[in-house]
Amino acid sequence: MKVEAVVFDFGGVMTTSTMPMRVCELAERKGVDWEVIRRGFDAHRLDYDAGRISLRELYGRVWSDAGITMDAATTAEFMDADERSWRYRNERTLAWMKSLKGRGYRIGILTNMAPKFAREHFRTCFADFIAVADAVVISGDEGIVKPQREIYDLLRERIRLPAPALLFVDDLEKNVAAARAAGWQAIRFKTNDQVEAEFEKLAAL
């Protein structure tokens, strides 16, 4: 089926990098093994994105799982690096979103994002991205997260198109695979040049 809407992830697509790159730098400076944080994120990050725990509780679980006693000031540094890391805007993606809208495509945003970050940063720093969108689903507002099937179905309902008409752009393979399992078309984002070229090939079919 012909693509009628392009749905964008946030981190790594609407931003210029993914969060671990920034937090990894701080971990190295503080002498914290990155694997400790990676394992903690794997275990608990989606609870944070769903709004079930706070960022402070997330890092508390990371330290607890690893048997690390971390002082409040250092934990606050990690929290600050974490939140700051998501505010690096990918202006090329914004320009592409606007171009697609001008060509008649509907635009969606489907992201795993904690409610506090959405409220304090996303809706202000990325207001112009949001303004382009016809439908937005934020995990923390809904209590469901990618790659759960329900979050894809919710975006589909809001944008009012059949699943095969939707194209999802995300930097994580598991989220791209989940979109395809929900009946969507999908492209894994690596670079703007790559994703735009792949899209044009699909659009020409």
C-alpha positions in Angstrom: 0.0 0.0 0.0 1.1 3.5 -0.7 2.6 5.4 2.2 0.3 8.2 3.4 1.9 9.1 6.8 5.4 9.1 8.2 5.7 8.5 11.9 8.9 9.7 13.7 10.6 8.5 16.8 12.2 11.1 19.1 15.6 10.1 20.5 18.2 9.5 17.8 15.8 10.7 15.0 14.6 14.1 16.1 17.7 14.5 18.2 21.3 14.3 17.0 22.4 11.5 19.2 21.1 8.9 21.6 21.4 9.4 25.3 23.9 6.8 26.3 26.7 8.6 24.4 26.4 11.6 26.7 25.9 9.6 30.0 28.8 7.3 29.0 31.2 10.3 29.1 30.1 11.2 32.6 30.4 7.6 33.7 34.0 7.4 32.5 34.9 10.6 34.3 33.3 9.3 37.6 34.9 5.8 37.3 31.6 4.0 36.9 31.6 1.0 34.6 29.3 1.7 31.6 28.1 -1.8 31.7 26.6 -1.1 35.2 24.5 1.7 33.6 23.7 -0.2 30.5 22.3 -3.2 32.4 20.3 -0.9 34.6 18.8 0.9 31.6 17.9 -2.5 30.0 16.2 -3.5 33.2 14.4 -0.3 34.2 14.4 2.4 31.5 11.0 1.4 30.1 9.5 1.7 33.5 10.7 5.3 33.5 9.5 5.9 30.0 6.1 4.6 30.9 5.9 7.0 33.9 5.9 4.3 36.5 9.1 5.6 38.2 11.0 8.9 38.4 14.4 9.5 36.9 15.9 9.5 40.5 14.2 6.2 41.1 15.7 4.9 37.9 19.2 5.7 38.9 18.6 4.4 42.4 17.7 1.1 40.9 20.8 1.2 38.6 23.1 1.7 41.6 21.2 -0.8 43.8 21.3 -3.6 41.2 25.1 -3.1 40.9 25.6 -2.9 44.7 26.9 0.6 44.4 26.5 3.3 47.0 26.2 6.6 45.2 25.9 10.0 46.8 23.0 12.3 46.0 25.2 14.9 44.3 26.7 12.5 41.8 23.3 10.9 41.1 22.1 14.4 40.4 24.9 14.9 37.9 23.9 11.7 36.1 20.3 12.9 36.0 21.3 16.2 34.6 23.5 14.7 31.9 20.7 12.3 31.0 18.1 15.1 30.5 20.5 17.5 28.8 21.5 14.7 26.3 18.0 14.6 24.7 17.9 18.3 23.9 20.3 18.2 20.9 17.9 19.0 18.0 18.3 17.4 14.6 17.3 20.3 12.4 17.6 18.2 9.3 14.8 15.9 10.5 12.6 18.9 11.2 13.2 20.2 7.7 12.3 16.8 6.3 9.1 16.6 8.4 8.0 20.0 7.0 8.9 18.9 3.4 6.8 15.7 3.8 3.9 17.7 5.2 4.1 20.0 2.2 3.9 17.0 -0.1 0.7 15.9 1.5 1.9 13.3 3.9 0.5 13.1 7.4 3.1 13.3 10.1 3.1 11.4 13.4 5.3 11.3 16.5 5.6 8.1 18.5 8.1 8.1 21.3 9.1 6.5 24.6 9.4 9.5 26.9 8.9 10.1 30.6 6.0 12.5 31.4 8.3 15.0 33.3 10.7 15.3 30.3 7.8 15.6 27.9 6.3 18.4 30.1 9.5 20.3 30.9 11.6 19.9 27.7 9.9 18.2 24.7 6.8 20.4 24.5 9.0 23.5 24.7 12.3 22.8 23.1 10.6 20.7 20.3 7.4 22.7 19.9 8.1 23.3 16.2 8.4 19.5 15.6 5.1 18.9 17.4 3.4 21.6 15.4 4.0 19.7 12.2 2.5 16.5 13.6 -1.1 15.3 12.9 -0.9 12.8 15.8 1.4 12.4 18.8 1.7 9.5 21.2 4.1 9.8 24.2 4.6 6.6 26.2 4.6 8.4 29.6 1.2 9.9 28.9 -0.3 6.5 28.1 1.5 4.0 30.4 2.6 1.8 27.4 5.9 1.8 25.6 7.5 0.7 22.4 7.8 -2.1 21.4 4.4 -3.0 22.8 1.8 -3.5 20.1 -0.7 -1.3 21.8 1.3 1.9 21.4 1.5 1.4 17.7 -2.2 0.7 17.5 -2.9 3.9 19.4 -1.0 6.1 17.0 -2.7 4.4 14.1 -6.1 5.2 15.6 -5.1 8.8 16.2 -3.8 9.4 12.7 -6.8 7.6 11.2 -5.1 5.5 8.6 -4.8 1.8 8.0 -1.5 0.2 9.3 0.0 -0.5 5.8 -0.3 3.2 5.0 2.0 4.1 7.9 5.8 4.3 7.7 7.7 4.3 11.0 11.2 5.8 11.4 13.1 4.8 14.5 16.8 4.2 15.3 16.2 1.0 17.3 15.8 -2.3 15.4 13.4 -3.7 18.0 11.0 -0.8 17.6 11.2 -1.0 13.8 10.5 -4.8 14.0 7.5 -4.1 16.3 6.1 -1.6 13.8 6.4 -4.2 11.0 4.7 -6.8 13.2 1.8 -4.3 13.7 1.4 -4.1 9.9 3.3 -0.9 9.3 6.1 -0.2 6.9 9.3 0.9 8.6 12.8 2.2 8.1 15.6 2.0 10.7 17.2 5.5 11.0 21.0 5.6 10.7 21.6 9.0 9.0 19.3 11.6 7.4 20.7 10.9 4.0 20.1 7.2 4.3 16.5 7.4 5.6 15.5 10.0 3.1 16.9 8.0 0.2 15.2 4.8 1.4 11.9 6.7 1.8 12.1 8.0 -1.8 12.5 4.5 -3.1 9.4 3.4 -1.2 7.5 6.4 -2.4 8.3 5.7 -6.0 6.8 2.2 -5.9 
